[in-house]
Amino acid sequence: MTGQNDACEEKAGFGGTIPSRALSARRALFALACIGSVSCGGDDATGTPDDVDVAAGATAIVAIVNPVVNTPHTTGVPDELGDARDGLTVTARPGDSDVTADGVAVVGVAPGGIELDVSGASLAHTVQAEGDVVDAPVAFSGSAAAFFDNTPIRYAVSEASGAIFLDPSVPLADIEGHLAEDDRVVVLRPGTYVGSITITGKGTLLYGEDFLDRAVVIDGSVTAAGEEVRLRGLTITGDLTSRGNNFGISFSLVRGNVSITGNAGAFVRNVFCSETVVPSSNATLLDNYGVAPLEALPPVVCD
């Protein structure tokens, strides 16, 4: 495992010696670059999805085991929460298996009822449709497991479920037009999207592919004006602002300021580089750097 991790850290640009006080930040950045992949300690040898951002049309569960609970988290912590994160076998029945790296494992599944087994502790879940990607923070004690409130989080990111796939050649005004539609799912292909984006629809999802390589970059700010907006897998160079309730964001990096003024929502596995204000009521906040007790990452990530 150590040799695999070293190879991945070199791939991600972590070669050389680093002070111990920066080790946790290094590991977090390594996790963003390598979580769930075979070469970074994963154990998915079946040809099924093995990256955090699976290919469009694949069906997978992303298990985040024993995440760090951020200080503003207010929806409660399951009694099953423990400390173990690495080297845990996660198996979906029916489905595939993976081994956690920095708390994350990705398993291919099929639609329908499944049993998610975390090193012998089982959870039941129903995958609603082919092509769904599900983020599932799991509290695990060694003998029992439980999901956190406001999770698992479903992303219906397949064409069969009505998702629209766009690339950087599409004018920003057209992208915003789709993001003005209620319950619209917009998947951005890898590339840089120059300019700021405002999302006015309710229940709208903006989903970036290939976050393993931070491949979807919004070179500007993002404003979510509607209710129940969710983002996943984005690098935002400017500010992030949300005014509606039940906003959520996962597996994203925001270099500018973050101002979330609505209530509730789920925030999972993000990096917030600058001043950050998140909800203080009915909010689920797990594994977010830049939100206490996790410090913001060093300039290699945030600049």
N, C-alpha and C positions, 0 to 999 in steps of 0.2 A: 504493500500500500504506500509506503514512504517513497519508493522510487517512482510510482505513478504520480503521486502528488508533486514531487519535485519536477517531473517532466512537464506537468500541467502548469506549474507556477512559472517555469521558464517560458512556456508558450504564451502565458498571459503577461509576461514582462516583469517577473518577480525575481530574476536572477540576482545572485550576490547576497551579501550579509545584510540583515536588517535588525535594528535594535529591538530588544525584547518588548519594550513599551509600545512598539508599533506592530507587534506580531498579530494581535487580534484584528487590526485593520487589514493587515496583509491577508490573513485568512479569509476575512469577509470579502475582499476583492477577488481573491482566488475563487471563492465560492460562486460569485457572480459570473465568473468566466468559465467555470468548470463543473458546476453542480450537475449531477445526474449522468454524466457521460461516461462511456466505458473506459476511456483513457484516463479519466480522473478519479477512478476508484469505483465506478458503478459496476454492476454485475449483470447487465442485460445483454445476453448473447443470442437472443432469439430473432434479431432483426426488427423488433418493435421499437417504438419511440424511446430514445434514451437521452434526450436533452430536455431542459426545462421548457423551451419553446419548441414543441413538436411540430412536424410538418402539417400543413393544412389538410384536414380530412382524417388525420390520425386521431384515435381516441385514447386518452391517457389520464391517469391520476398522478398529480404531483403532491407527494406526501412531504410535509415539513414537520419533522419530529422534534418535540420539545423545544419549540422556538423560545427565544428570549422575550419575556413579557415587558413591553415598554411601560414606563411610568403612567402615561395618560390612559392606559387600558382600563375600561370600566365595565366590561361585560362579564367579568368573573373568570376565574381560573379553575379548570377541572382539577379534582383531587388527584388525578392520575399523573399530573405533571412531574417529570423527573429530570435528571441531568444527562442521561445517555443520549448521544446524537449520532456518533459515527459508527460505522460497521454494523448497523442493524439491518436485518433482512426484512424487506417489505414485499409481501406477496398478495396479489389480487386473485381471488378464486371466483369465477374463472378469469384467467388473465396471466400475467407474467410476474417476474420477480426482479428486484433491484436491491442494491446495498447502499445505505445512506452515506453520502459524503457531505460533511458539514450540515448534517441534519436533513438532507434532501434526497429523496429517491423518486424515480419516475417509472411507472409501470403501465404497460399497455393493457387495455381492458376492452370489453365489448359492452354494448348497451344492455341495460337490465340490472337486476339485483346482483350485487357482488358482496363478497366478504373480503375486507382489507385486513390482512394479518401483519402485525408489526412484532416480529420476534416472538410469536406465540400469543400475543394479545390481539383479539379480533374486534373489528368494527363492521357494521352493516351499512351499505350505501347503495343507492340506485343511480346508475348512470342513465340519463334521460334519452340521449340520442347519439347516433353514430357521428363521430367528429367532435364530440365534446372534449374539452380540456378542463380538468377540475383541480383547483388548488385546495389542498386538504391539510391544514395545520392540525397536528395530532399531539395530544398529551399522552405520554407513555411512561408507566411506572415500573415496567419489568414484568408485571403480571396482568395489567389491565391497561386499556387505552380509551380515549374519548376525544371527540371533536370539540373545538372551541365554538363559542356562540358566534353567530353570523357567518359560519362556515359549515361545510365546504362551499367553495365559490365556483359556480358553473360558468364556463365560457362556451357558448354555442357557436364555434368558429369554423363551421363548414358551410359550403355552398348549399348543401341539402337543408340546412337549418335557416337559410336565408341570408347568410353573411355576404357582404360585398367586399371584394378584394381590389385594393387600389395600390398604385405605385407612384414614385415621385414625378412621373410625367403628367399626372392628373393635376389640373390647376387647383390651387388651395381653395378657391371659392367653391369648386365642385365638391371637394372633400367636406367643407363646412356645410354645404347643402345637404349631404347625406347625414351629417351629424346633427342636423336640425330635426330629423325624423325621430319620433318616439320609438323606443325599443329596437332601434337600428343597431346592427353589429357591423362595424367597419374594421377590416383587417388591413393593415399597412404592410406592404412588401418592404424588404430591406432597402435602405437608401436614406438620403437627407431630404427633409421637407422644409423648405426655407420659408419662414414667416410664422406668425402667431396664429393659433387656432382657437375659435370659440365654439363650444358645444352647447347648443340650446335645446336639444331634444331631452325627453324624459326616458330614463331606463336605457340610455345609449351606452354602448361599449366601444371603446377605441383600443384595438389590440395590435401590438407590434410583433412581427415574426422575427426569429433569429436573435433574441436578446443575448444568447450565448456569446455573440460577437458584438453586442450593442449596436445591431445593424439598422435599427429604425431610430433616426434622430430627428426630433422636432427642433429646428434651429430657430427658436423663438419661444414665446410663452404659450401656455395652454390655460384657458378659462372655461370652467364648467358652470354654465348658468342654470342648467336644468337640474331636476331632482334625479337621484338614483343613477348618476353617471358613474361608469367604472372605466379605469385605464389599466392596461397591463403591458409590460415589456417595452417601455419607451425610455429613451434618453431625451430629456427636455433641457435645452441649454438656458432657457430663460426662467420665468416665474411660473408657478402653478397656483391657480386660484379656483376655489369652488365655493359657491354660494348656496347650493341646495343640500337638502338632507340626504343621508344614505349614500354619500359619495364614497368611492373606494379606489384604491390603487395598489398594484402588486408588481413585484419584480421590475421596478423602474428606478431610474436615477434622475434626480432633479437638481440642476446646478444652481438655479436661482432660488428666490424666496418661495416658501410654501405657506399659503393662507387658506385654511379650510374653516369656514365659518358656520357650516351646517352641523347638524347632530348625526350621531350614529355612523354606520359604515365600517368597512374592514380595510385595514392597511397592513400588508404582509410583504416582508422581505424587500424593502425599498432602501435606497440611499438618498438622504436629503442633505445637501451640501451647505445650505445657508440657513438664514433665520426660518424657523418652522413653527407654525401654529396649527395644531390638529384638534379635532373635537374632544370635548371633555365630558360628553354625555352619550352613553350607550354605544361607545366605540370599541372596536377590536383592533389593537395595535400590537403586532408581533414581528420581531426580527427587523425592526427599522433602524438603520444607522442614521444618526443625527437627531434621534429622539431618545431621551434618557431611558435607561442607563447606558445606551450605546452611543459612543461619540461619533461625530462625523468622520468620514474617511479622509486620508491625506490628499494632497494636491494631485497625485498621480491619477486619482479618480475624478476629483471635483473640478479641476481646471480644464 
